[in-house]
Amino acid sequence: MSDRPLHISLSACEASGDVLGAQLIQSLRKLSPVDIQFSGIAGPAMRAVGCKVFAETEQLSVMGLIEVVSKLPTIFRLRRRFVQLLLANPPDIFIGIDGPDFNLGVARRLKAKGIKTVQYVSPSIWAWRGYRICSIGKSIDRMLTLFPFETEIYEQHSIPVSCVGHPQLNVLGQYPEKTEAKSLLGMKPGSPCVALLPGSRRSEIESLLSTFVMVAQICRQQDSSLQFVLPIASTLSEKMVSRIRQAVEVLPEIHLLDGGQSTTAMAAADVVLMASGTAAFECMLVNRPMVVAYRLNPLSYALLKRLIRVKHVSLPNHLTTQPLVREFIQSAATEEAISAEVLRLLETPAAEEQMQAFDQAARRLQAAYNGDSAAITILQMLV
């Protein structure tokens, strides 16, 4: 590595990738012997740590095959302009953070021009669309996976891969205790709390929010001491935030929080009800019992169902020795079924069984990986 400043381009396509990107930027700055300039597609977390913005993550945050189709012209234009910019001013390395459908397309064009490329967070090819492995190999110089079970398929196809662990493992054991978290959020310390996390994308919230609010109403009818917290993702538009506020007016016991308080919300909870996604892994690290639900556009789901090769969608069910998190997907995601599971976890030893399994899985992962592993691997590629 020379003494000149480095230019690293990053692209985060959703809120969880934005958080990973911010943590990666901080690690790279801490470990690099030279100055680094960061630029690319960034959300609020990456912008806060000094990443110069070509476009905002919020422009790309969408879920579901059919939902994506309506935004394809905008997405393609943005990607074309992004590639043109990077080819005109080549970075030392391009790092796509999650968002594989967008980022691997960028990486493929850059790699063809001799620019080093990394994909940070593997697409779920172990679960569905495994045929993508060949195009992935043509797009990147190295895959960085978060979990050890993801590396095998890359090794089988001779694609350079490193399991770097999840940076959240760095703060394992540093989350507030339940009573402290409730106090921080102004909640009643002696009353049980349910955290509602309907997702960070507009499409997720549109499909799950009303169901989650109804679940809260049903549970409240069964236990009048229940209180609820619902963090609002920082990537949502003002219009979407207004819709959330209107939806929860029916139950004053639902306290709305800033999205930056989502971890504290999970720590305060006796049970977490959430959309399937990366937040489930953080909930496992916080060590709180959870229920997972998900619902897509019916056509999106019909197409995806034919491609999925696994029985479980939530990460904790792939990291613990046996699946313990109940998943309510598509037509199974009814208010009655979900509320029954939330109440079951509040009232039975099943919650303790989940928590013990989560703690064991988290400690195994923490023992195996350094929180700066991703930054170390990237800097080694630049030597």
Salt bridges, closest charged atoms under 4 A:
GLU14 OE2 - ARG201 NH2 2.65
GLU58 OE2 - ARG47 NH2 3.28
ASP92 OD1 - ARG4 NH2 2.30
ASP101 OD1 - ARG129 NH2 3.33
GLU204 OE2 - ARG201 NH1 2.74
GLU206 OE2 - ARG202 NE 3.71
GLU206 OE2 - ARG243 NH1 3.23
GLU253 OE2 - ARG220 NH2 3.19
ASP270 OD2 - LYS178 NZ 2.89
ASP270 OD1 - LYS182 NZ 3.35
GLU327 OE1 - HIS312 ND1 3.80
GLU341 OE1 - ARG326 NH1 3.44
GLU341 OE1 - ARG344 NE 2.79
ASP359 OD1 - ARG363 NE 3.00
ASP372 OD2 - LYS30 NZ 2.77
